[in-house]
Amino acid sequence: MLIQLDGSSLTLEQVVRIADGEVEVRLAAAAAERVRASRAVVDRLASGEAAVYGINTGFGSLSEVRIARDALSEL
């Protein structure tokens, strides 16, 4: 059986079957496009000058610490 992840129809039963390795999982084409679009937004924000929590700053108590551009991939 194949479960296509579309971002809206996953059931708890399907999650259990996936976790148990009983089914094959694929990302639906429309969901993959949304992931690509979201990644483009994150990349744009990361390369900008504005501080964006968790994208080009630290987390929690480090939220006001900017991460150097050459270190963003580690974040």
N, CA and C atoms as an extended XYZ file, in Angstrom:
225
Properties=species:S:1:pos:R:3:atomname:S:1:resname:S:1:resid:I:1 pbc="F F F"
N         0.842       -1.178        0.000 N   MET     1
C         0.000        0.000        0.000 CA  MET     1
C         0.892        1.248        0.000 C   MET     1
N         0.427        2.289       -0.648 N   LEU     2
C         1.143        3.548       -0.752 CA  LEU     2
C         0.307        4.655       -0.122 C   LEU     2
N         0.933        5.447        0.737 N   ILE     3
C         0.268        6.614        1.306 CA  ILE     3
C         0.949        7.843        0.733 C   ILE     3
N         0.153        8.705        0.116 N   GLN     4
C         0.680        9.966       -0.394 CA  GLN     4
C         0.407       11.046        0.633 C   GLN     4
N         1.485       11.709        1.059 N   LEU     5
C         1.349       12.800        2.015 CA  LEU     5
C         0.983       14.065        1.254 C   LEU     5
N        -0.209       14.585        1.560 N   ASP     6
C        -0.686       15.772        0.842 CA  ASP     6
C        -0.802       16.995        1.747 C   ASP     6
N        -0.509       16.806        3.029 N   GLY     7
C        -0.556       17.924        3.956 CA  GLY     7
C        -1.902       18.146        4.611 C   GLY     7
N        -2.879       17.288        4.313 N   SER     8
C        -4.192       17.534        4.917 CA  SER     8
C        -4.991       16.285        5.267 C   SER     8
N        -4.632       15.130        4.748 N   SER     9
C        -5.526       13.985        4.934 CA  SER     9
C        -4.928       12.830        5.734 C   SER     9
N        -3.769       13.001        6.329 N   LEU    10
C        -3.122       11.920        7.068 CA  LEU    10
C        -3.906       11.589        8.328 C   LEU    10
N        -4.187       10.302        8.514 N   THR    11
C        -4.926        9.857        9.701 CA  THR    11
C        -3.959        9.267       10.724 C   THR    11
N        -4.415        9.159       11.950 N   LEU    12
C        -3.608        8.554       13.000 CA  LEU    12
C        -3.290        7.101       12.643 C   LEU    12
N        -4.243        6.389       12.098 N   GLU    13
C        -4.015        5.001       11.683 CA  GLU    13
C        -2.888        4.927       10.641 C   GLU    13
N        -2.880        5.851        9.707 N   GLN    14
C        -1.825        5.873        8.698 CA  GLN    14
C        -0.468        6.187        9.321 C   GLN    14
N        -0.439        7.087       10.289 N   VAL    15
C         0.818        7.406       10.979 CA  VAL    15
C         1.383        6.151       11.631 C   VAL    15
N         0.524        5.379       12.267 N   VAL    16
C         0.958        4.142       12.925 CA  VAL    16
C         1.496        3.164       11.889 C   VAL    16
N         0.816        3.020       10.770 N   ARG    17
C         1.260        2.095        9.714 CA  ARG    17
C         2.594        2.541        9.127 C   ARG    17
N         2.775        3.846        8.972 N   ILE    18
C         4.042        4.375        8.479 CA  ILE    18
C         5.151        4.089        9.486 C   ILE    18
N         4.893        4.393       10.763 N   ALA    19
C         5.885        4.183       11.821 CA  ALA    19
C         6.269        2.709       11.939 C   ALA    19
N         5.312        1.833       11.704 N   ASP    20
C         5.567        0.395       11.785 CA  ASP    20
C         6.215       -0.159       10.515 C   ASP    20
N         6.411        0.685        9.510 N   GLY    21
C         7.040        0.251        8.268 CA  GLY    21
C         6.160       -0.611        7.391 C   GLY    21
N         4.852       -0.504        7.574 N   GLU    22
C         3.920       -1.353        6.828 CA  GLU    22
C         3.561       -0.811        5.454 C   GLU    22
N         3.821        0.457        5.216 N   VAL    23
C         3.399        1.080        3.963 CA  VAL    23
C         4.519        1.923        3.369 C   VAL    23
N         4.442        2.130        2.085 N   GLU    24
C         5.359        3.034        1.400 CA  GLU    24
C         4.772        4.435        1.469 C   GLU    24
N         5.631        5.435        1.577 N   VAL    25
C         5.174        6.813        1.712 CA  VAL    25
C         5.798        7.653        0.604 C   VAL    25
N         4.975        8.508        0.006 N   ARG    26
C         5.463        9.462       -0.988 CA  ARG    26
C         4.839       10.813       -0.715 C   ARG    26
N         5.536       11.846       -1.116 N   LEU    27
C         5.032       13.206       -1.005 CA  LEU    27
C         4.251       13.519       -2.277 C   LEU    27
N         3.013       13.944       -2.124 N   ALA    28
C         2.192       14.303       -3.277 CA  ALA    28
C         2.817       15.491       -4.001 C   ALA    28
N         2.632       15.566       -5.303 N   ALA    29
C         3.238       16.619       -6.120 CA  ALA    29
C         2.855       18.014       -5.621 C   ALA    29
N         1.598       18.218       -5.291 N   ALA    30
C         1.157       19.536       -4.813 CA  ALA    30
C         1.817       19.883       -3.482 C   ALA    30
N         1.983       18.894       -2.621 N   ALA    31
C         2.643       19.133       -1.335 CA  ALA    31
C         4.121       19.441       -1.546 C   ALA    31
N         4.753       18.754       -2.476 N   ALA    32
C         6.158       19.015       -2.778 CA  ALA    32
C         6.339       20.442       -3.279 C   ALA    32
N         5.403       20.920       -4.074 N   GLU    33
C         5.477       22.297       -4.575 CA  GLU    33
C         5.330       23.289       -3.427 C   GLU    33
N         4.456       23.001       -2.467 N   ARG    34
C         4.319       23.890       -1.307 CA  ARG    34
C         5.597       23.905       -0.475 C   ARG    34
N         6.252       22.759       -0.354 N   VAL    35
C         7.523       22.693        0.374 CA  VAL    35
C         8.566       23.545       -0.345 C   VAL    35
N         8.641       23.431       -1.674 N   ARG    36
C         9.598       24.235       -2.441 CA  ARG    36
C         9.316       25.730       -2.271 C   ARG    36
N         8.042       26.105       -2.308 N   ALA    37
C         7.679       27.518       -2.144 CA  ALA    37
C         8.045       28.017       -0.749 C   ALA    37
N         7.812       27.200        0.259 N   SER    38
C         8.166       27.573        1.631 CA  SER    38
C         9.670       27.720        1.778 C   SER    38
N        10.408       26.818        1.166 N   ARG    39
C        11.876       26.891        1.226 CA  ARG    39
C        12.372       28.179        0.582 C   ARG    39
N        11.738       28.590       -0.509 N   ALA    40
C        12.133       29.829       -1.182 CA  ALA    40
C        11.923       31.029       -0.265 C   ALA    40
N        10.840       31.026        0.507 N   VAL    41
C        10.581       32.117        1.456 CA  VAL    41
C        11.658       32.131        2.536 C   VAL    41
N        11.979       30.974        3.084 N   VAL    42
C        13.002       30.894        4.129 CA  VAL    42
C        14.353       31.352        3.584 C   VAL    42
N        14.700       30.902        2.393 N   ASP    43
C        15.973       31.318        1.795 CA  ASP    43
C        16.021       32.828        1.597 C   ASP    43
N        14.920       33.418        1.142 N   ARG    44
C        14.860       34.863        0.929 CA  ARG    44
C        15.023       35.603        2.252 C   ARG    44
N        14.322       35.148        3.286 N   LEU    45
C        14.425       35.793        4.594 CA  LEU    45
C        15.815       35.637        5.189 C   LEU    45
N        16.407       34.470        5.021 N   ALA    46
C        17.738       34.212        5.575 CA  ALA    46
C        18.795       35.101        4.931 C   ALA    46
N        18.593       35.433        3.674 N   SER    47
C        19.597       36.246        2.984 CA  SER    47
C        19.353       37.746        3.141 C   SER    47
N        18.232       38.111        3.763 N   GLY    48
C        17.905       39.516        3.951 CA  GLY    48
C        18.608       40.126        5.140 C   GLY    48
N        18.385       41.405        5.315 N   GLU    49
C        19.005       42.142        6.418 CA  GLU    49
C        18.196       42.070        7.708 C   GLU    49
N        16.889       41.862        7.611 N   ALA    50
C        16.032       41.835        8.797 CA  ALA    50
C        16.275       40.563        9.607 C   ALA    50
N        16.268       40.712       10.925 N   ALA    51
C        16.383       39.552       11.810 CA  ALA    51
C        15.060       38.800       11.801 C   ALA    51
N        15.123       37.488       11.588 N   VAL    52
C        13.925       36.640       11.566 CA  VAL    52
C        14.182       35.473       12.517 C   VAL    52
N        13.384       35.407       13.566 N   TYR    53
C        13.567       34.409       14.624 CA  TYR    53
C        13.742       32.997       14.058 C   TYR    53
N        14.835       32.359       14.453 N   GLY    54
C        15.068       30.966       14.098 CA  GLY    54
C        15.504       30.743       12.658 C   GLY    54
N        15.493       31.789       11.855 N   ILE    55
C        15.944       31.659       10.466 CA  ILE    55
C        17.351       32.229       10.338 C   ILE    55
N        17.555       33.412       10.864 N   ASN    56
C        18.906       33.979       10.868 CA  ASN    56
C        19.281       34.523       12.245 C   ASN    56
N        18.530       34.064       13.267 N   THR    57
C        18.866       34.345       14.665 CA  THR    57
C        18.874       33.032       15.423 C   THR    57
N        19.373       33.088       16.666 N   GLY    58
C        19.305       31.921       17.520 CA  GLY    58
C        17.871       31.716       18.018 C   GLY    58
N        17.702       30.779       18.931 N   PHE    59
C        16.398       30.454       19.501 CA  PHE    59
C        16.373       30.812       20.984 C   PHE    59
N        15.186       31.019       21.528 N   GLY    60
C        15.033       31.270       22.956 CA  GLY    60
C        15.850       32.449       23.426 C   GLY    60
N        16.687       32.224       24.430 N   SER    61
C        17.485       33.318       24.982 CA  SER    61
C        18.496       33.865       23.979 C   SER    61
N        18.726       33.160       22.888 N   LEU    62
C        19.646       33.620       21.840 CA  LEU    62
C        18.903       34.243       20.660 C   LEU    62
N        17.639       34.583       20.879 N   SER    63
C        16.815       35.098       19.777 CA  SER    63
C        17.284       36.433       19.232 C   SER    63
N        18.083       37.149       19.988 N   GLU    64
C        18.589       38.436       19.509 CA  GLU    64
C        20.013       38.328       18.970 C   GLU    64
N        20.522       37.108       18.883 N   VAL    65
C        21.866       36.877       18.358 CA  VAL    65
C        21.744       36.517       16.878 C   VAL    65
N        22.329       37.358       16.019 N   ARG    66
C        22.319       37.085       14.579 CA  ARG    66
C        23.331       36.002       14.257 C   ARG    66
N        22.954       35.129       13.367 N   ILE    67
C        23.829       34.066       12.910 CA  ILE    67
C        24.509       34.533       11.620 C   ILE    67
N        25.813       34.382       11.549 N   ALA    68
C        26.547       34.779       10.349 CA  ALA    68
C        26.020       34.021        9.130 C   ALA    68
N        25.950       34.685        7.994 N   ARG    69
C        25.421       34.045        6.775 CA  ARG    69
C        26.136       32.755        6.431 C   ARG    69
N        27.449       32.709        6.632 N   ASP    70
C        28.186       31.497        6.280 CA  ASP    70
C        27.955       30.360        7.292 C   ASP    70
N        27.218       30.627        8.374 N   ALA    71
C        26.909       29.602        9.369 CA  ALA    71
C        25.438       29.216        9.379 C   ALA    71
N        24.632       29.820        8.510 N   LEU    72
C        23.184       29.563        8.520 CA  LEU    72
C        22.846       28.104        8.217 C   LEU    72
N        23.624       27.449        7.374 N   SER    73
C        23.311       26.056        7.065 CA  SER    73
C        23.453       25.166        8.288 C   SER    73
N        24.295       25.560        9.234 N   GLU    74
C        24.438       24.803       10.480 CA  GLU    74
C        23.245       25.019       11.399 C   GLU    74
N        22.641       26.208       11.317 N   LEU    75
C        21.484       26.506       12.155 CA  LEU    75
C        20.336       25.589       11.778 C   LEU    75
